[in-house]
């Protein structure tokens, strides 16, 4: 039996999120640790899902084989603060009415207090109905008298009037307080500066009345990037100043223009005051296991039992793809001979290495350096080029790019471990496959045609988003938004791979160097948040380096767009972005050039 797929966890109750949740183990283990956490990821990377999975209602309904193991390691109760309500609709309304800043802050504070009391009510409900063994440490036993006393303490200190002397009554009273914001009745007692003390008060009252002073509470703030600047600054700078019983876990896009971490001794420091989790994967190998499990689970939800992801996908004819299996170690791949016949620059490489000579010695080192390293480059050039002579392309093949990326593991790798991309790829493909099996009564691997269509959908998922993101940068096509900017970067890498003489060194990453303007940095940041650009952390950089500025960082094009630009599914070497973009514009850069797109230079 199949179930409808939901592509966004924002509107899903935590219990429904839990039904299909596959934990990305490295990230989830870090998230459930008792640390302040910054959760960075582009759209669709699962930030909201991960936060919701820390709530009691999600943990209670989770049936994954390792659910009990992971849940028993969660040593804090969690309050989920949804951004779409707390910082989206209501804050937008306040902006439109030109309300003063303290009312915006009050909305944030009261929303968070309400979420905290809701989490306390969840803990009490779990205690009342009986918790499974692995969740008993998160359940709370509370009597009606204790609830009444809690309501009395908060009514006096938060200036609320609960109609019911219970946890539910307090939650409803805070809801009523929120409604009063639009009427202008909220006073300045709920400022951001007073936020830590308000939180501590609520926790002290609840923990004290229920007999566990040391119980810890996590505040889970979703989509921090859309919060007002003052609130973002407060949360990012105030991590180290919270009550020791409070954990703060902030989910946000990788790039925010209006706020960043300061570099001062007094500011929060990574590892000392917080940990950072990045939900994008620089290396495809890091995402493969999680992706396979999510692929398998998604097929299962759609009614297909898949025993092996590697074998469920048909390999292309002659295995002309990046997703190849069974390469023989002591033979020259057929693409080498094919490319040498039509590409004089590669023919020179073959002759220099004596690859077709009977005297060529096959060993691990020679195979790795001369054949395995350049094989993806050879496959791509052989697939796309019809003739390359005297340093230029004489003729291209009019081949559709998507078929080159079909077959395992390429079709898995292009999803980048992004849950939304995986759902987009698998959903319609699995449905079509079911219909085919029912119609023909035969079972066979999913065809390369179906795979190519699915890869195209994943590409469209990104390009359609990029088209509606505005680009504040001259010299690009109007109406295409951010897509035209990303296209120029992608085409720059494509030119280096296919339109220049063969090189054994693939260039697939770029450095956001000093010779770019703030507008270019902003464009990269927006592409990063959309998932079209992926950060490649450098060894000397910290885990939160993106929040301290993008310049000097290394990036690559998302593999989901690799078929659009005919690129390899590997990192390769790096080039400065300013050089790459200027190459695409045919601009010769003088030594005196200081920044990209300076006035007076050719666009």
C-alpha positions in Angstrom: 0.0 0.0 0.0 1.4 3.4 -1.0 0.9 6.7 0.8 1.0 10.2 -0.5 4.4 11.9 -0.2 4.6 15.3 1.5 7.6 17.3 0.4 7.7 19.9 3.2 7.7 19.1 6.9 6.6 22.6 7.8 2.9 21.8 7.7 3.2 18.2 9.0 2.5 17.4 12.7 5.6 15.9 14.5 3.8 12.5 14.7 3.5 12.3 11.0 7.1 13.5 10.4 8.2 10.6 12.6 6.4 7.9 10.5 8.9 8.2 7.6 11.9 9.7 9.4 15.3 8.3 8.4 18.0 9.6 10.6 21.1 11.0 8.9 23.2 9.3 11.6 26.2 11.6 11.9 24.0 14.7 12.0 21.3 13.3 14.2 23.8 12.0 16.8 25.2 15.5 17.0 21.8 17.2 17.2 20.6 15.1 20.1 23.8 15.8 22.1 23.4 18.2 25.0 24.9 21.2 23.2 23.8 24.5 21.8 23.6 23.8 18.0 23.5 25.7 14.8 21.8 23.7 12.1 22.8 25.0 8.6 21.3 23.8 5.4 19.7 24.9 2.1 16.1 24.5 1.2 14.8 20.9 1.4 17.8 19.6 3.4 15.6 18.5 6.3 16.2 21.2 9.0 12.6 21.4 10.0 12.2 17.6 10.0 15.3 17.2 12.3 14.1 19.8 14.8 10.6 18.3 14.9 12.1 14.9 15.6 13.4 16.2 18.9 9.8 16.8 20.2 8.1 14.2 22.4 5.2 13.6 20.0 7.7 12.8 17.2 9.8 10.5 19.4 6.7 8.7 20.7 5.5 7.9 17.2 8.9 7.0 15.7 9.1 3.3 14.6 12.5 3.2 13.0 14.5 0.1 14.0 16.9 2.4 15.9 14.3 4.7 17.3 14.5 3.4 20.9 18.3 3.6 20.8 18.4 7.2 19.6 15.5 8.4 21.7 17.1 7.1 24.9 20.0 9.4 24.2 17.9 12.5 24.1 18.4 14.0 27.6 16.3 17.1 27.3 12.7 18.0 26.5 12.2 20.2 23.4 10.0 23.1 22.5 9.6 23.7 18.7 9.1 27.3 17.7 7.8 27.4 14.1 9.1 30.4 12.1 6.1 30.5 9.7 3.9 31.6 12.6 6.3 33.3 15.0 8.5 35.2 12.6 6.6 35.1 9.3 2.9 36.1 9.2 2.6 38.0 12.4 5.9 39.8 12.1 5.0 40.8 8.5 1.8 42.2 9.8 3.6 44.2 12.4 6.0 45.6 9.8 3.0 46.6 7.6 1.4 48.5 10.5 4.6 50.1 11.4 4.5 48.9 15.0 7.4 49.7 17.2 10.3 47.2 17.7 9.3 46.2 21.2 6.1 44.7 19.9 8.0 42.6 17.4 10.2 41.4 20.2 7.1 40.7 22.4 5.7 38.5 19.6 8.9 36.5 19.6 9.1 36.2 23.4 5.5 35.2 23.8 5.6 32.7 21.0 8.6 31.0 22.6 7.1 31.0 26.0 3.9 29.4 24.6 6.0 26.7 22.8 7.9 26.0 26.0 4.6 25.5 28.0 3.3 23.3 25.2 6.4 21.1 25.5 5.8 20.9 29.3 2.2 19.9 28.6 3.4 17.1 26.2 5.7 15.8 28.9 2.9 15.8 31.4 0.6 14.0 29.0 3.2 11.3 28.3 3.6 10.8 32.1 -0.1 10.5 32.5 -0.7 7.9 29.8 2.5 5.9 30.5 5.8 6.3 28.6 7.7 3.5 27.0 10.9 2.6 28.7 13.2 4.5 26.3 11.2 7.8 26.9 10.4 7.6 30.6 13.2 10.0 31.4 11.4 12.7 29.4 8.0 12.1 30.9 6.7 14.2 33.9 4.4 13.3 36.7 2.3 16.3 37.7 -0.8 16.5 39.9 -3.7 18.9 39.4 -2.6 20.9 42.4 0.9 21.3 41.0 -0.6 22.4 37.7 -2.8 24.9 39.6 0.2 26.3 41.4 2.2 26.6 38.2 -0.7 28.6 36.6 -0.8 30.9 39.6 3.0 31.6 39.5 2.9 32.4 35.8 -0.2 34.4 35.9 1.4 36.8 38.4 4.9 37.0 36.8 3.8 37.0 33.1 0.7 39.2 33.6 -1.6 36.6 32.1 -5.1 35.5 33.2 -5.5 31.7 32.6 -9.2 30.7 32.4 -8.1 27.2 33.5 -5.6 26.6 36.3 -3.6 24.1 34.3 -0.8 23.8 31.7 -3.4 24.1 29.0 -4.8 27.2 30.6 -1.4 28.9 30.7 -0.8 28.0 27.0 -4.2 29.4 26.0 -3.5 32.6 28.1 -0.3 33.1 26.3 -2.2 32.6 23.0 -4.5 35.4 24.1 -1.6 37.6 24.9 -0.4 37.2 21.4 -3.7 38.3 20.0 -3.4 41.4 22.1 -0.3 42.5 20.1 -2.4 43.6 17.2 -4.5 45.7 19.6 -1.4 47.4 20.9 -1.8 46.2 24.4 1.5 44.4 24.9 3.8 46.2 27.3 7.6 46.4 27.2 8.0 43.6 29.8 8.4 41.1 27.0 11.5 42.6 25.4 14.3 40.5 24.0 16.5 41.6 26.9 14.0 40.1 29.4 13.7 36.9 27.4 16.3 34.8 29.3 14.9 35.6 32.7 11.3 34.8 31.5 12.4 31.5 30.2 14.3 30.7 33.4 11.2 31.7 35.5 9.0 29.3 33.6 11.5 26.4 33.8 12.2 27.0 37.5 8.5 27.0 38.3 7.8 23.8 36.4 11.0 21.9 37.4 10.6 22.9 41.0 6.9 21.9 41.3 7.6 18.5 39.6 10.6 17.7 41.7 13.4 17.7 39.1 15.4 21.0 39.3 17.9 19.8 36.8 15.6 18.9 33.9 16.9 20.5 30.7 14.8 22.2 28.0 15.8 22.8 24.4 14.3 25.7 22.4 14.2 24.8 18.7 14.0 27.8 16.5 13.2 27.0 12.9 14.1 29.1 9.8 16.0 31.7 11.8 16.9 33.5 8.5 13.4 35.1 8.2 13.5 36.5 11.8 13.9 40.2 12.4 17.6 41.2 12.5 17.5 42.2 16.2 16.2 38.7 17.1 18.7 36.9 15.0 21.5 39.0 16.5 20.2 38.3 20.0 20.1 34.5 19.5 23.4 34.2 17.8 25.3 36.4 20.2 23.5 35.3 23.4 24.1 31.5 23.1 26.6 31.5 25.9 24.4 33.6 28.2 21.5 31.3 28.7 20.5 29.4 31.8 22.4 26.2 32.1 19.1 24.3 31.9 18.4 25.8 28.5 19.7 24.5 25.2 19.3 26.5 22.0 19.1 24.8 18.6 18.9 27.2 15.7 18.0 26.1 12.2 19.0 28.5 9.5 20.1 29.0 5.9 23.9 29.0 5.4 24.0 32.7 4.4 22.4 35.7 6.1 23.2 39.2 4.8 22.1 41.1 7.9 23.8 39.3 10.7 26.9 37.2 11.4 29.1 36.0 14.2 31.6 38.6 15.5 35.2 37.8 15.8 35.8 38.9 19.4 37.0 37.1 22.5 33.6 37.8 24.1 31.5 36.3 21.3 30.4 32.7 21.2 33.1 30.3 20.0 32.6 27.1 18.1 33.2 23.9 20.1 33.4 25.9 23.3 29.9 27.5 23.2 28.1 25.7 20.4 28.4 23.1 17.7 27.6 23.5 14.0 25.9 20.9 11.8 26.0 21.4 8.0 23.3 19.5 6.2 25.0 19.7 2.8 27.7 17.3 1.8 30.9 18.5 0.1 31.9 14.9 -0.8 29.3 12.6 -2.4 30.6 9.6 -0.3 29.4 11.3 2.9 25.8 11.2 1.8 25.6 7.9 0.0 24.5 5.7 3.0 21.8 8.1 4.2 20.6 8.5 0.6 20.3 4.8 0.0 18.3 4.3 3.1 16.0 7.2 2.2 15.6 5.9 -1.4 14.7 2.5 0.0 12.2 4.0 2.5 10.6 6.2 -0.1 10.1 3.2 -2.5 8.6 1.3 0.4 6.1 4.1 1.2 5.0 4.0 -2.4 4.3 0.3 -2.3 7.6 -1.0 -3.8 9.8 -3.4 -1.9 13.4 -2.8 -3.1 16.0 -5.2 -1.9 19.0 -3.5 -3.5 19.2 0.1 -4.7 22.2 -0.6 -6.8 20.3 -3.2 -8.9 16.9 -1.5 -9.1 18.2 1.0 -11.7 19.0 -0.1 -15.3 22.5 0.7 -16.4 22.8 2.6 -19.7 23.6 0.7 -23.0 27.4 -0.1 -23.1 27.4 1.4 -19.6 28.2 4.8 -21.0 27.6 6.7 -17.8 29.3 7.9 -14.6 27.4 5.3 -12.7 29.5 2.4 -13.9 30.0 -1.0 -12.3 32.4 -3.8 -13.0 35.3 -1.8 -14.5 38.2 -4.2 -15.1 41.4 -3.1 -13.4 44.0 -4.3 -15.9 42.4 -3.2 -19.1 42.0 0.2 -20.9 38.4 1.3 -20.9 36.9 1.4 -24.4 36.2 5.2 -24.1 40.0 5.8 -24.1 40.3 4.4 -27.6 37.2 6.1 -28.8 38.2 9.5 -27.5 41.8 9.1 -28.8 40.5 8.7 -32.3 38.6 12.0 -32.4 40.4 14.2 -29.9 44.0 15.0 -30.8 44.7 16.6 -27.4 43.7 13.3 -25.7 45.6 11.3 -28.3 48.8 13.2 -27.2 48.1 12.2 -23.5 47.7 8.5 -24.5 50.9 8.6 -26.5 52.8 10.3 -23.7 51.6 7.7 -21.2 52.1 4.8 -23.7 48.7 3.5 -22.7 48.1 1.4 -25.8 51.6 0.0 -25.8 52.2 -3.6 -25.0 55.0 -2.4 -22.7 52.6 -0.4 -20.5 52.8 -1.8 -16.9 49.6 -2.2 -15.1 49.9 -1.8 -11.3 47.9 0.0 -8.7 49.8 3.3 -8.9 49.8 3.5 -12.7 46.2 2.5 -13.0 45.2 5.1 -10.3 47.2 8.0 -11.9 46.9 7.3 -15.6 43.4 5.7 -15.9 41.2 5.9 -12.9 41.9 9.6 -12.2 41.0 10.7 -15.7 38.2 8.2 -16.5 35.3 10.5 -15.7 36.8 13.2 -17.9 37.3 10.8 -20.7 33.8 9.5 -20.4 32.3 13.0 -20.6 34.5 14.1 -23.5 33.8 10.9 -25.4 30.1 11.2 -24.8 29.7 14.9 -25.8 32.5 15.5 -28.4 32.4 14.4 -32.0 35.6 16.0 -33.1 38.3 18.0 -31.3 41.3 19.3 -33.3 44.0 21.9 -33.0 42.8 23.2 -29.6 39.1 23.6 -30.3 35.9 21.7 -30.7 35.1 21.0 -34.3 31.8 19.3 -33.7 29.7 18.4 -30.7 27.2 15.6 -30.3 23.6 16.6 -29.9 23.1 14.2 -27.0 20.7 14.7 -24.1 22.8 15.2 -21.0 20.6 13.3 -18.5 21.3 9.8 -19.8 24.9 10.1 -18.9 23.9 10.4 -15.2 21.6 7.4 -15.1 22.5 4.1 -13.4 23.8 3.6 -9.9 25.5 5.3 -8.2 25.1 8.5 -10.3 21.4 8.7 -9.9 21.8 8.6 -6.1 24.7 11.0 -6.0 22.9 13.8 -7.9 20.3 14.1 -5.1 23.1 15.3 -2.7 21.5 13.6 0.2 18.7 16.2 0.1 15.4 14.7 1.2 13.3 16.9 -1.0 15.4 16.1 -4.0 15.1 12.4 -3.3 11.3 12.6 -2.9 11.1 14.6 -6.2 13.2 12.0 -8.0 11.7 8.8 -6.6 8.0 9.8 -6.3 6.8 10.0 -10.0 9.4 7.4 -11.1 8.1 4.8 -8.6 4.5 5.5 -9.6 5.3 5.1 -13.3 7.2 1.9 -12.5 4.2 0.5 -10.6 1.9 1.2 -13.5 4.4 -0.5 -15.9 4.6 -3.6 -13.8 0.8 -3.8 -13.4 0.4 -3.4 -17.2 3.1 -5.8 -18.4 3.1 -8.2 -15.4 6.9 -8.2 -15.5 9.6 -7.0 -13.2 12.7 -5.4 -14.5 15.1 -2.6 -13.5 13.8 1.0 -13.8 14.6 2.1 -17.3 17.2 4.7 -18.1 14.5 6.7 -19.8 12.5 6.9 -16.6 15.7 7.7 -14.7 16.5 10.5 -17.1 13.1 12.1 -16.7 13.5 11.9 -12.9 16.9 13.5 -13.1 15.4 16.3 -15.2 12.7 16.8 -12.4 15.4 17.3 -9.8 17.1 19.8 -12.1 13.9 21.7 -12.6 13.3 21.7 -8.8 16.4 23.9 -8.5 16.2 26.0 -11.7 12.6 27.0 -11.2 13.5 28.3 -7.7 16.5 30.1 -9.0 14.4 31.9 -11.6 12.2 33.6 -9.0 15.1 34.7 -6.8 16.0 38.3 -7.8 19.5 39.1 -8.9 20.9 42.5 -8.0 23.8 42.4 -10.4 24.2 44.0 -13.8 25.3 42.2 -17.0 22.9 39.2 -16.7 19.7 38.3 -18.6 16.6 40.0 -17.3 13.8 37.7 -16.2 16.0 34.8 -15.4 16.8 35.9 -11.8 19.6 34.1 -10.1 19.5 31.3 -12.6 21.5 33.3 -15.2 24.3 33.9 -12.7 24.5 30.3 -11.7 24.4 29.3 -15.4 27.5 31.4 -16.1 29.4 29.6 -13.4 28.2 26.2 -14.6 29.0 27.0 -18.2 32.5 28.3 -17.2 33.3 24.8 -15.7 31.7 23.1 -18.8 34.0 25.1 -21.1 37.1 24.1 -19.2 36.0 20.4 -19.3 34.8 20.1 -22.9 36.0 23.1 -25.0 39.6 23.2 -24.1 42.4 20.7 -24.8 42.3 17.6 -22.7 43.7 18.0 -19.2 44.0 15.2 -16.6 43.2 17.8 -13.9 39.4 18.5 -13.7 38.4 21.9 -12.3 35.1 21.8 -10.6 35.2 24.1 -7.6 35.8 27.8 -7.1 37.1 30.2 -4.5 35.1 33.3 -3.7 38.1 35.5 -4.0 38.8 39.1 -3.0 38.3 40.4 -6.5 34.5 40.2 -6.4 32.0 42.9 -5.4 29.5 42.6 -2.5 26.8 42.0 -5.1 28.5 38.9 -6.3 29.0 37.7 -2.7 25.3 38.2 -2.2 24.4 36.3 -5.3 26.6 33.3 -4.2 24.9 33.5 -0.8 21.4 33.3 -2.3 22.5 30.4 -4.5 23.9 28.7 -1.4 20.7 29.0 0.4 18.7 27.7 -2.5 21.0 24.6 -2.7 22.4 25.4 -6.2 25.9 26.1 -4.7 27.5 23.8 -2.2 30.1 24.8 0.4 33.3 22.8 0.4 34.8 23.4 3.8 38.6 23.9 3.9 40.7 22.1 6.5 41.7 25.3 8.2 38.2 26.7 8.4 35.8 26.2 11.3 32.5 24.4 11.0 30.7 27.8 11.2 33.0 29.6 8.8 30.1 30.5 6.5 28.6 32.6 9.2 31.8 34.6 9.5 31.8 35.5 5.8 31.8 33.9 2.4 35.0 35.4 0.9 37.9 33.0 0.8 35.5 30.0 1.0 35.5 27.2 -1.6 32.3 26.1 -3.4 31.0 23.9 -6.2 27.9 23.6 -8.3 25.3 21.2 -6.9 25.4 17.8 -8.5 21.7 18.2 -9.1 22.7 20.7 -11.9 25.6 18.6 -13.2 23.6 17.3 -16.1 22.6 20.9 -17.1 26.2 21.9 -17.4 27.7 18.5 -18.4 29.9 18.4 -15.4 31.5 15.5 -13.4 30.2 14.3 -10.1 33.5 15.0 -8.4 35.2 18.0 -6.7 38.3 18.5 -8.8 40.7 21.4 -8.6 39.7 25.1 -7.9 39.7 28.4 -9.7 39.0 31.9 -8.5 35.4 32.9 -9.2 36.4 36.3 -10.6 38.6 34.6 -13.2 35.9 32.1 -14.1 33.2 34.7 -14.7 35.5 37.1 -16.6 36.6 34.2 -18.8 32.9 33.6 -19.7 32.6 37.3 -20.7 35.7 37.2 -22.8 37.3 39.9 -20.6 41.1 40.1 -20.3 41.8 41.1 -16.7 44.6 43.7 -16.4 46.9 43.5 -13.4 45.4 46.7 -12.0 41.9 45.2 -11.9 40.7 45.2 -8.3 37.2 43.9 -8.4 34.8 42.1 -10.6 32.4 44.3 -12.6 34.2 47.6 -11.8 32.9 50.5 -13.6 34.6 51.1 -16.9 35.2 47.4 -17.7 33.5 45.4 -20.3 30.3 43.6 -19.1 
